[in-house]
Amino acid sequence: MDDILILGCGDLGTGLAGRLHDAGHRVWGLRRHPERLPGWIRPLQGDLTDPDGLPELPRSTRAVYFITTPDQMDDTGYRRAYVDALQHALGALERQGLQPERVIFVSSTGVYGVDDGSRVDEDTPALPQRFSGRRLLEAERLLEASPYRGIRLRLGGIYGPGRERMLDLARAGQLGDDEPPTWTNRIHRDDAVGILHHLFTLADPDPVYLGVDTEPALKSEVLHWLAARLGTLPADAAVHRVDARDGARGRRCDSRRLQDSGYRFRYPDYRAGFAPLLP
């Protein structure tokens, strides 16, 4: 039985904790209001944005997950949630003499600045153009410079129960036909949890993985598919054309490294993932 610490134990962290608990591990979850955690997670109250906001951590911790979200969607919020919070967490691990085997940091494909429709993998240079990607990359570099073995998981757009923005757009008939064709990359919430658990089980993990499903798709393609199944596709809707992919902007993220490591997707593409969410 291992002690595993989840810093920022929200939705993904709680789902991950369930997988780890079922596998026989002791799971500790830190958040500002730990009374909201299910009873099988050992609660820790703390504030990662406060340099003195972390309690005594389990000394036998084998692995640490860092899964935070910003409380405001601007540069200040991202700096506080990722750069400052990770710096405080790493400092607490060192001060308390903890020696986890790995620290797994949840990042985003937003660290890439690619917008010409080309393919992206773990070896593509990270040159973010937006503040969110820049702050995430800054935090990633903090982890790289730390004394711990860091694993960075760069997730695509998470969807699933409670994360239904694309479904809402399709219901409203907003199909993206008036927008430039844009590639999107996604990951079902359950696969995000599964990948996080998978990274704990690997004997010799790589330092970076892309957490996206096996099929990048145009935003308009996904919305047309959803609208057709929801019955909200207008009779005069533009026919989605495969050749719209030529010259589409955005990026196409490749998760072959993750698949080669042995992970098998529960929802390998948007059709499989959205189907259970449809009425």
C-alpha positions as CSV (number, residue, x, y, z in Angstrom):
1,M,0.0,0.0,0.0
2,D,1.4,3.3,-1.1
3,D,0.7,6.9,0.1
4,I,-0.3,9.1,-2.8
5,L,-0.9,12.8,-2.5
6,I,-3.2,14.8,-4.7
7,L,-2.7,18.5,-4.5
8,G,-5.8,20.2,-5.9
9,C,-8.2,17.4,-5.4
10,G,-11.1,18.5,-7.5
11,D,-13.1,16.6,-10.1
12,L,-10.1,14.9,-11.9
13,G,-8.3,14.4,-8.6
14,T,-11.4,12.8,-6.9
15,G,-11.8,10.5,-9.9
16,L,-8.2,9.5,-9.8
17,A,-8.3,9.0,-6.1
18,G,-11.1,6.5,-6.6
19,R,-9.0,4.5,-9.0
20,L,-6.0,4.5,-6.7
21,H,-8.1,3.6,-3.7
22,D,-9.6,0.7,-5.5
23,A,-6.1,-0.5,-6.3
24,G,-5.4,-0.6,-2.6
25,H,-3.5,2.7,-2.0
26,R,-3.9,5.3,0.7
27,V,-4.9,8.6,-1.0
28,W,-4.5,12.0,0.5
29,G,-6.4,14.9,-1.1
30,L,-5.5,18.5,-0.4
31,R,-7.9,21.4,-1.1
32,R,-9.2,24.5,0.6
33,H,-12.4,22.8,1.7
34,P,-11.6,19.1,2.2
35,E,-14.9,18.5,3.9
36,R,-16.4,18.1,0.4
37,L,-14.2,15.1,-0.4
38,P,-15.7,11.6,-0.2
39,G,-14.9,9.6,2.9
40,W,-12.3,7.3,1.4
41,I,-10.0,10.2,0.6
42,R,-7.8,11.2,3.6
43,P,-8.4,15.0,3.8
44,L,-5.8,17.7,4.0
45,Q,-6.8,21.4,4.3
46,G,-4.5,23.8,2.6
47,D,-4.1,26.7,0.2
48,L,-1.5,26.2,-2.5
49,T,-1.5,29.9,-3.4
50,D,-0.3,30.8,0.1
51,P,3.4,30.1,0.7
52,D,2.6,29.1,4.3
53,G,-0.7,27.4,3.3
54,L,0.3,23.8,3.3
55,P,0.0,21.4,6.3
56,E,2.3,18.6,7.2
57,L,2.3,16.2,4.3
58,P,2.4,12.3,4.6
59,R,6.1,11.5,5.0
60,S,5.9,8.2,3.1
61,T,4.4,9.8,0.0
62,R,5.4,7.8,-3.0
63,A,3.8,10.0,-5.7
64,V,2.4,13.5,-5.9
65,Y,-0.2,14.8,-8.3
66,F,-0.5,18.5,-9.0
67,I,-4.0,19.2,-10.5
68,T,-5.0,22.8,-10.0
69,T,-7.4,25.1,-11.8
70,P,-7.3,28.9,-11.8
71,D,-10.0,30.8,-9.9
72,Q,-9.9,33.6,-12.5
73,M,-9.2,33.3,-16.2
74,D,-6.5,35.9,-16.6
75,D,-2.8,36.1,-16.3
76,T,-2.9,36.8,-12.6
77,G,-5.2,33.8,-12.0
78,Y,-3.0,31.5,-14.1
79,R,0.2,32.6,-12.4
80,R,-1.3,32.1,-9.0
81,A,-2.8,28.7,-9.8
82,Y,0.2,27.2,-11.5
83,V,3.5,29.0,-11.1
84,D,3.0,30.3,-7.5
85,A,1.1,27.2,-6.3
86,L,3.7,24.7,-7.8
87,Q,6.5,26.7,-6.3
88,H,4.9,26.6,-2.9
89,A,4.2,22.9,-3.2
90,L,7.8,22.0,-4.3
91,G,9.1,24.2,-1.5
92,A,7.0,22.3,1.1
93,L,8.1,18.9,-0.2
94,E,11.8,20.0,0.2
95,R,11.3,21.6,3.6
96,Q,9.5,18.6,5.0
97,G,12.0,16.2,3.6
98,L,9.6,14.3,1.4
99,Q,11.1,12.2,-1.4
100,P,8.4,11.1,-3.8
101,E,9.4,8.9,-6.7
102,R,7.5,11.2,-9.1
103,V,5.6,14.4,-9.3
104,I,2.9,14.4,-12.0
105,F,1.9,17.9,-13.2
106,V,-1.3,18.4,-15.2
107,S,-0.6,20.9,-17.9
108,S,-2.3,21.7,-21.3
109,T,-1.7,21.5,-25.0
110,G,-2.0,25.2,-24.8
111,V,1.8,25.4,-24.2
112,Y,2.2,24.9,-28.0
113,G,1.9,28.0,-30.1
114,V,1.2,26.1,-33.3
115,D,-1.7,27.5,-35.3
116,D,-1.1,26.3,-38.9
117,G,-2.9,23.0,-38.7
118,S,0.3,21.0,-38.4
119,R,0.8,17.9,-36.2
120,V,2.2,18.3,-32.7
121,D,3.8,15.8,-30.4
122,E,5.9,15.8,-27.3
123,D,9.0,16.8,-29.2
124,T,7.4,19.9,-30.8
125,P,8.9,23.1,-29.3
126,A,6.6,24.7,-26.8
127,L,6.3,28.3,-27.9
128,P,3.0,29.5,-26.4
129,Q,1.3,32.7,-27.7
130,R,-1.3,33.2,-25.0
131,F,-0.8,34.0,-21.3
132,S,-2.3,30.7,-20.2
133,G,0.2,28.6,-22.2
134,R,3.1,30.8,-21.0
135,R,2.2,30.4,-17.4
136,L,1.8,26.7,-17.7
137,L,5.1,26.4,-19.4
138,E,6.7,28.5,-16.7
139,A,5.3,26.1,-14.1
140,E,6.6,23.1,-16.2
141,R,10.1,24.5,-16.1
142,L,9.9,24.9,-12.3
143,L,9.2,21.2,-12.1
144,E,12.0,20.4,-14.5
145,A,14.5,22.4,-12.3
146,S,13.3,20.7,-9.1
147,P,15.1,17.7,-7.5
148,Y,12.1,15.5,-8.3
149,R,11.3,13.3,-11.2
150,G,8.6,15.3,-13.0
151,I,6.1,14.0,-15.5
152,R,4.1,16.6,-17.4
153,L,0.7,15.6,-18.8
154,R,-0.5,18.0,-21.5
155,L,-4.2,17.5,-21.7
156,G,-6.5,18.6,-24.5
157,G,-9.9,20.0,-24.0
158,I,-11.7,18.0,-21.4
159,Y,-15.3,17.0,-22.0
160,G,-17.8,14.6,-20.4
161,P,-20.6,14.8,-17.7
162,G,-20.7,18.4,-16.5
163,R,-18.4,19.6,-19.3
164,E,-20.8,19.9,-22.2
165,R,-20.0,23.1,-23.9
166,M,-19.9,21.5,-27.4
167,L,-23.3,19.9,-26.7
168,D,-24.7,23.3,-25.7
169,L,-23.4,24.9,-28.9
170,A,-24.9,22.1,-31.0
171,R,-28.3,22.4,-29.2
172,A,-28.3,26.1,-30.0
173,G,-27.5,25.5,-33.6
174,Q,-24.1,27.2,-33.4
175,L,-22.3,24.9,-35.7
176,G,-19.2,27.0,-36.5
177,D,-20.0,27.4,-40.2
178,D,-19.3,31.1,-40.0
179,E,-15.8,30.5,-38.4
180,P,-12.5,29.6,-40.1
181,P,-12.0,25.8,-40.0
182,T,-10.1,25.0,-36.8
183,W,-8.7,21.7,-35.5
184,T,-9.7,20.7,-32.0
185,N,-8.2,18.1,-29.7
186,R,-10.1,16.6,-26.8
187,I,-10.0,14.1,-24.0
188,H,-12.9,12.5,-22.2
189,R,-12.9,13.2,-18.4
190,D,-12.8,9.4,-17.7
191,D,-9.8,9.0,-20.0
192,A,-8.0,11.9,-18.3
193,V,-8.5,10.1,-15.0
194,G,-7.4,6.8,-16.6
195,I,-4.2,8.4,-18.0
196,L,-3.3,9.9,-14.6
197,H,-3.6,6.5,-13.0
198,H,-1.7,4.9,-15.9
199,L,1.3,7.3,-15.3
200,F,1.5,6.1,-11.7
201,T,1.9,2.5,-12.9
202,L,4.7,3.0,-15.4
203,A,8.1,1.8,-14.3
204,D,10.1,4.2,-16.4
205,P,7.8,7.1,-17.6
206,D,8.9,9.7,-20.1
207,P,8.9,13.3,-18.9
208,V,6.1,14.5,-21.2
209,Y,2.9,13.0,-22.5
210,L,0.1,14.4,-24.7
211,G,-3.3,13.5,-23.2
212,V,-5.6,13.7,-26.2
213,D,-7.7,11.1,-28.0
214,T,-6.7,9.4,-31.2
215,E,-8.5,11.7,-33.6
216,P,-8.1,15.4,-33.9
217,A,-11.3,16.8,-35.6
218,L,-12.5,20.1,-36.9
219,K,-14.7,22.0,-34.5
220,S,-17.5,22.3,-37.2
221,E,-17.3,18.5,-37.9
222,V,-17.9,17.7,-34.2
223,L,-20.8,20.2,-34.0
224,H,-22.5,19.0,-37.1
225,W,-22.2,15.4,-35.9
226,L,-23.7,16.3,-32.5
227,A,-26.5,18.5,-34.0
228,A,-27.5,15.7,-36.4
229,R,-28.0,13.4,-33.5
230,L,-29.7,15.9,-31.3
231,G,-32.1,16.8,-34.1
232,T,-31.0,20.5,-34.1
233,L,-29.2,20.4,-37.5
234,P,-31.0,23.0,-39.6
235,A,-32.3,21.7,-42.9
236,D,-30.3,24.4,-44.8
237,A,-27.1,23.8,-42.8
238,A,-24.0,23.8,-44.8
239,V,-22.8,20.3,-45.7
240,H,-19.6,19.6,-43.8
241,R,-16.8,19.1,-46.3
242,V,-13.8,16.9,-45.7
243,D,-11.8,19.3,-47.9
244,A,-12.4,22.0,-45.3
245,R,-9.5,20.4,-43.4
246,D,-7.1,21.8,-46.0
247,G,-5.7,25.0,-44.6
248,A,-7.5,24.7,-41.3
249,R,-5.8,26.5,-38.4
250,G,-5.1,25.2,-34.9
251,R,-3.0,22.1,-34.3
252,R,-3.4,18.3,-34.5
253,C,-2.1,16.7,-31.3
254,D,-0.6,13.2,-31.5
255,S,-0.9,10.8,-28.5
256,R,1.1,7.9,-29.9
257,R,3.7,8.1,-27.1
258,L,0.9,7.6,-24.6
259,Q,-0.5,4.7,-26.6
260,D,2.9,3.1,-27.0
261,S,3.3,3.2,-23.2
262,G,0.3,0.8,-23.0
263,Y,-2.6,3.1,-22.4
264,R,-5.9,2.1,-24.2
265,F,-8.5,4.8,-24.5
266,R,-12.0,4.1,-23.3
267,Y,-13.2,6.8,-25.7
268,P,-10.7,6.9,-28.6
269,D,-12.6,9.6,-30.6
270,Y,-15.3,12.2,-30.2
271,R,-18.1,9.9,-31.5
272,A,-17.4,7.3,-28.8
273,G,-17.1,9.9,-26.1
274,F,-20.1,12.0,-26.9
275,A,-22.5,9.1,-27.7
276,P,-23.2,8.3,-24.0
277,L,-23.9,12.0,-23.3
278,L,-26.7,12.2,-25.9
279,P,-30.4,11.7,-24.9
